[in-house]
């Protein structure tokens, strides 16, 4: 797939995510957006631990496992996961 097309698709997803978060009066954080990016970039099923490892290895983002679980639950609730 074309990288620029993929990036545009991801930016559209992020914009949708931000709008939903705003409607729910929830904060959008860098950590949430990086978790969204990890999920967007793969077609595989990832565990929370896999996501945590990817965040650290690819982006040098440190979050707790509880945060990953909360974000996954949130994304599922709003229909993005």
N, C-alpha and C positions, 0 to 999 in steps of 0.2 A: 504494500500500500504506500502511496505517496506520503512522505513525511510531513509536508506542509498541509496536506488534507487531514492527516491524522491530528496534527496540532490544532487545526481549526475545529475539528470535531471535539477535541478535548476542551478547548476554550468555550465552545458552546455548552458542553456539559458543566463546566465550572460556573458559567453564567447562570444556568438553570439551578445549580446547587445554591449559589449565592442568593438568588431570588427566593427560593424555597426557605432558606435559612432566615432571610429577612422577614418573610411572611409569618414564620413561626417565632419571630423575635429571638432567634438564637444567634450566637456569635459564630462567624466564620473564622477559622484559624488556619494557619499555615499547615499545622499537623493534619487537620481534616482534609485539606486540599491535596496534600501529598499522599494520604491514604487513598483518596479518590483516584489520583494519578496511577498509583501502583495497581489498583484494580482495573483501571482503564487499559493499562499497557499489557495485560495478560489475558489469555483465554482459558487459563488453568484455574482450578479451584485452589485458593490459597487459604491456609489456616491463619489465625491471628498471629501466630509465631512466625510464619513465613512473611507476613506483611511487616512485622517488626524488624526482621532480619533485612528485608529489602530496603526499608526506610534507612536503616543504619548504613548498609553497604553502598547503596546507590546515591543517597542524598545526604548522608551524615546527619540525619534527623534522629534525635533521641526522644522517644516517648515511652510511656509505660504500657504494659500489656493491657491494663484496665482501660486506658484511653483508646487503644485499638478496638477493643470489644465494644466500648460505648459508641465509637464512630461507626463501626459495622452495623450495630443495632439501629442507629440513627439513619444510616443510608438505606437500610432495609425498610424502615418505617416510612420514609419519604419516597420510596420506589426507585432508588438509584442503585440498589445492590440486589 
